[in-house]
Amino acid sequence: MDVIASIILGFVQGITEFLPISSTGHLILTESILDFSGEGTGLAFDAVLHLATALAVVVYFFDDIRTLVRAVLRKMGRLPVDAADLTLAYALMVGTIPAVVFGMLLESYMESLFRNPLLVAGVLFLGSLLFIVGEYYYQNHTQQDRLRVRTGFTIGLFQALALFPGMSRSGATIVGGMFCGLSRSAATRFAFLLAVPVILGAGAKKVLDLLSLDTAISWGPIVLGAVAAFVVGLLAIRFMLGFVRRYTLWPFIWYRIILSVVIVFVVFFG
């Protein structure tokens, strides 16, 4: 794999994993332009990128994650614990279930079926419609910002929609939180925390797949791509958390719609 190509892909993964514009969709489109040198290298790169972006979330939210782990441990030890921290921890646990279940059942099928640029464009457009409905609902309902454990499961169902390349895991999860009465800011924070087990799981699965291959891998470009994904991921998290405090999702909605049209145009006329 070329060094420049790996850095570009790392940049794409880092920024699109946390903006509601679909990391998988963008990577599929970018990979169709850039050259990959072998199945093993491509799989290793995919695995390391997932782990790098998961590490970005862990580093950014380290204090929050430590607080949640401590809350669960204190509860297990029958010690006093903050109710809000414990509820958030449980909500994240149950919110992970839908993505794990549907991922195990459908991921390979979805990835093979939807690696067609036209299908990615279609999901980008349909996802935009979901975001529009979410914004309309948000504008016409009061936000309680009251998180319950069952709310986590509902948001997790929205996260499972990210199995469709082009949907956006972060976008679907944020909109799910908005439907559940969370503010954009609270929904985005929950979406990023919920990303940790899902992205780690996806990366771990790809590592296991990689171990089953007996091919030479060029690790230098892969490491550079991972560093790019990690650094850009941190910046994207910070940007997105600040953005949703002041603005709506409409800029991302328009971006997705325009991108879907561009993809269709390039496929037919490019």
C-alpha positions as CSV (number, residue, x, y, z in Angstrom):
1,M,0.0,0.0,0.0
2,D,1.3,3.5,-0.9
3,V,2.2,5.8,2.0
4,I,0.1,8.7,0.7
5,A,-2.9,6.4,0.1
6,S,-2.7,5.1,3.6
7,I,-2.5,8.5,5.1
8,I,-5.5,9.7,3.0
9,L,-7.5,6.6,4.1
10,G,-6.6,7.3,7.7
11,F,-7.7,10.9,7.4
12,V,-11.0,9.8,5.8
13,Q,-11.6,7.2,8.6
14,G,-10.7,9.6,11.4
15,I,-13.0,12.4,10.2
16,T,-15.9,10.4,8.9
17,E,-16.2,8.0,11.8
18,F,-17.4,10.8,14.0
19,L,-19.2,13.1,11.6
20,P,-22.7,11.9,10.5
21,I,-21.6,11.3,6.9
22,S,-20.7,7.6,6.9
23,S,-17.1,6.4,7.4
24,T,-17.7,3.0,5.6
25,G,-19.4,4.7,2.7
26,H,-16.5,7.1,2.3
27,L,-13.9,4.4,2.7
28,I,-15.6,2.2,0.0
29,L,-15.6,5.2,-2.4
30,T,-12.0,6.1,-1.5
31,E,-10.7,2.5,-1.8
32,S,-12.3,2.3,-5.3
33,I,-9.9,5.1,-6.3
34,L,-6.8,4.2,-4.4
35,D,-4.8,1.0,-5.0
36,F,-4.5,-1.8,-2.4
37,S,-1.7,-4.3,-2.5
38,G,-3.2,-7.6,-1.5
39,E,-6.0,-9.0,0.7
40,G,-3.9,-9.2,3.8
41,T,-2.7,-5.6,3.7
42,G,-6.2,-4.3,3.1
43,L,-7.7,-6.3,6.0
44,A,-4.8,-5.3,8.3
45,F,-5.3,-1.7,7.4
46,D,-9.1,-1.9,8.0
47,A,-8.5,-3.5,11.4
48,V,-5.9,-1.0,12.5
49,L,-8.0,1.9,11.4
50,H,-10.9,0.7,13.6
51,L,-8.7,0.3,16.6
52,A,-7.1,3.7,16.1
53,T,-10.5,5.5,16.0
54,A,-11.6,3.5,19.0
55,L,-8.5,4.6,20.8
56,A,-9.3,8.2,19.9
57,V,-12.7,7.9,21.7
58,V,-11.1,6.2,24.7
59,V,-8.5,9.0,25.0
60,Y,-11.0,11.8,24.6
61,F,-13.5,10.4,27.0
62,F,-11.0,8.7,29.4
63,D,-12.3,10.4,32.5
64,D,-16.0,9.6,31.6
65,I,-15.1,6.0,30.9
66,R,-13.2,5.7,34.1
67,T,-16.1,7.1,36.1
68,L,-18.5,4.7,34.4
69,V,-16.3,1.7,35.1
70,R,-15.9,2.8,38.7
71,A,-19.7,3.1,39.1
72,V,-20.2,-0.5,37.9
73,L,-17.5,-1.8,40.1
74,R,-18.8,0.0,43.1
75,K,-22.3,-1.3,42.4
76,M,-20.9,-4.9,42.2
77,G,-19.2,-4.3,45.5
78,R,-22.4,-2.9,47.1
79,L,-20.9,0.5,47.7
80,P,-22.6,3.9,47.3
81,V,-22.7,4.9,43.6
82,D,-24.0,7.9,41.6
83,A,-27.3,6.9,40.1
84,A,-26.8,8.9,36.9
85,D,-23.4,7.3,36.3
86,L,-24.8,3.8,36.8
87,T,-27.8,4.5,34.5
88,L,-25.5,5.7,31.8
89,A,-23.2,2.7,32.2
90,Y,-26.2,0.3,31.9
91,A,-27.7,2.2,29.0
92,L,-24.4,1.8,27.1
93,M,-24.3,-1.9,27.9
94,V,-27.8,-2.6,26.6
95,G,-27.3,-0.1,23.7
96,T,-24.4,-2.3,22.4
97,I,-26.6,-5.4,22.1
98,P,-28.5,-4.6,18.9
99,A,-25.3,-3.8,17.0
100,V,-23.6,-7.0,18.2
101,V,-26.6,-9.2,17.4
102,F,-27.3,-7.8,14.0
103,G,-23.6,-7.4,13.2
104,M,-23.0,-11.1,13.8
105,L,-25.9,-12.0,11.6
106,L,-25.7,-9.6,8.8
107,E,-22.4,-7.8,8.6
108,S,-20.7,-10.0,6.0
109,Y,-23.8,-10.0,3.8
110,M,-24.3,-6.3,4.1
111,E,-20.7,-5.5,3.3
112,S,-20.7,-7.7,0.2
113,L,-24.1,-6.5,-1.0
114,F,-23.6,-2.8,-0.4
115,R,-20.0,-2.2,-1.6
116,N,-21.5,-1.0,-4.8
117,P,-21.1,2.8,-5.1
118,L,-24.7,3.3,-6.3
119,L,-26.1,1.4,-3.3
120,V,-23.9,3.5,-1.0
121,A,-25.3,6.6,-2.7
122,G,-28.8,5.3,-2.1
123,V,-28.2,4.7,1.6
124,L,-26.6,8.2,1.9
125,F,-29.8,9.7,0.5
126,L,-32.2,7.6,2.5
127,G,-30.2,8.3,5.7
128,S,-30.5,12.0,4.9
129,L,-34.3,11.6,4.9
130,L,-34.1,9.9,8.4
131,F,-32.0,12.9,9.6
132,I,-34.5,15.3,8.2
133,V,-37.3,13.6,10.1
134,G,-35.2,13.6,13.2
135,E,-34.5,17.3,13.0
136,Y,-38.2,18.0,12.4
137,Y,-39.2,15.8,15.4
138,Y,-36.5,17.5,17.5
139,Q,-37.7,21.0,16.7
140,N,-41.3,20.1,17.6
141,H,-40.7,18.2,20.9
142,T,-39.3,19.2,24.3
143,Q,-35.9,17.7,25.2
144,Q,-35.9,16.1,28.6
145,D,-32.3,14.9,28.6
146,R,-33.4,12.1,30.9
147,L,-31.6,9.0,30.0
148,R,-33.1,5.6,31.0
149,V,-31.6,2.2,30.5
150,R,-34.3,1.3,27.9
151,T,-33.5,4.5,26.1
152,G,-30.0,3.1,25.5
153,F,-31.5,0.0,23.9
154,T,-33.6,2.1,21.5
155,I,-30.6,4.2,20.5
156,G,-28.7,1.0,20.0
157,L,-31.3,-0.1,17.4
158,F,-30.6,3.0,15.5
159,Q,-26.9,2.3,15.7
160,A,-27.5,-1.1,14.1
161,L,-28.7,0.8,10.9
162,A,-25.0,1.6,10.3
163,L,-24.7,-2.0,9.0
164,F,-25.9,-0.3,5.8
165,P,-22.7,1.3,4.3
166,G,-23.6,5.0,3.7
167,M,-25.9,5.3,6.8
168,S,-23.3,6.6,9.3
169,R,-23.1,5.0,12.8
170,S,-22.6,8.3,14.6
171,G,-25.4,10.0,12.6
172,A,-28.0,7.2,13.1
173,T,-27.1,7.1,16.8
174,I,-27.3,10.8,17.3
175,V,-30.7,10.9,15.5
176,G,-31.9,8.0,17.6
177,G,-31.0,10.0,20.8
178,M,-32.9,13.0,19.5
179,F,-36.0,10.8,18.9
180,C,-35.6,9.6,22.5
181,G,-35.8,13.2,23.9
182,L,-32.0,13.9,24.3
183,S,-30.5,17.2,23.3
184,R,-28.2,17.1,20.3
185,S,-25.3,17.5,22.6
186,A,-26.3,14.7,25.0
187,A,-27.2,12.5,22.0
188,T,-23.8,13.1,20.4
189,R,-21.9,12.4,23.7
190,F,-23.9,9.1,24.1
191,A,-23.2,8.2,20.5
192,F,-19.5,8.6,20.9
193,L,-19.4,6.6,24.1
194,L,-21.5,3.9,22.5
195,A,-19.0,3.7,19.7
196,V,-16.2,2.3,21.9
197,P,-17.4,-1.3,22.2
198,V,-18.7,-1.4,18.7
199,I,-15.6,-0.1,17.0
200,L,-13.3,-2.2,19.2
201,G,-15.4,-5.3,18.4
202,A,-15.2,-4.6,14.7
203,G,-11.5,-4.1,14.9
204,A,-11.0,-7.2,17.0
205,K,-13.0,-9.3,14.5
206,K,-10.9,-8.1,11.6
207,V,-7.7,-8.9,13.6
208,L,-9.0,-12.4,14.0
209,D,-9.7,-12.6,10.3
210,L,-6.2,-11.3,9.6
211,L,-4.6,-14.0,11.7
212,S,-6.2,-16.7,9.5
213,L,-4.4,-15.4,6.5
214,D,-0.8,-16.3,5.5
215,T,0.2,-13.3,3.6
216,A,3.0,-10.7,3.8
217,I,1.9,-7.3,5.2
218,S,3.5,-4.0,4.8
219,W,3.1,-2.5,8.3
220,G,4.8,0.9,7.7
221,P,2.1,2.6,5.7
222,I,-0.6,1.0,7.9
223,V,0.9,2.5,11.1
224,L,1.0,5.9,9.4
225,G,-2.6,5.6,8.4
226,A,-3.5,4.6,12.0
227,V,-1.7,7.7,13.4
228,A,-3.6,9.9,10.9
229,A,-6.9,8.3,11.9
230,F,-6.2,8.7,15.6
231,V,-5.2,12.4,15.4
232,V,-7.9,13.4,13.0
233,G,-10.4,11.4,15.1
234,L,-9.6,13.4,18.2
235,L,-10.1,16.6,16.3
236,A,-13.3,15.4,14.7
237,I,-14.8,14.4,18.1
238,R,-14.0,17.8,19.5
239,F,-15.4,19.6,16.5
240,M,-18.6,17.6,16.5
241,L,-19.3,18.1,20.2
242,G,-18.9,21.9,19.7
243,F,-20.9,22.0,16.5
244,V,-24.0,20.3,17.9
245,R,-24.2,22.7,20.8
246,R,-24.8,25.6,18.3
247,Y,-26.0,24.2,15.1
248,T,-28.4,21.6,13.6
249,L,-27.6,18.6,11.5
250,W,-28.7,20.3,8.3
251,P,-25.2,21.0,6.9
252,F,-24.4,17.3,7.1
253,I,-27.8,16.5,5.6
254,W,-27.1,18.7,2.5
255,Y,-23.6,17.3,2.3
256,R,-25.0,13.7,2.2
257,I,-27.6,14.6,-0.4
258,I,-25.1,16.4,-2.7
259,L,-22.5,13.5,-2.3
260,S,-25.1,10.9,-3.2
261,V,-26.0,12.9,-6.4
262,V,-22.3,13.3,-7.3
263,I,-21.7,9.5,-6.9
264,V,-24.6,8.7,-9.2
265,F,-23.3,11.3,-11.7
266,V,-19.7,9.9,-11.6
267,V,-20.9,6.3,-12.0
268,F,-23.0,7.0,-15.0
269,F,-21.1,9.8,-16.7
270,G,-17.6,9.8,-15.1
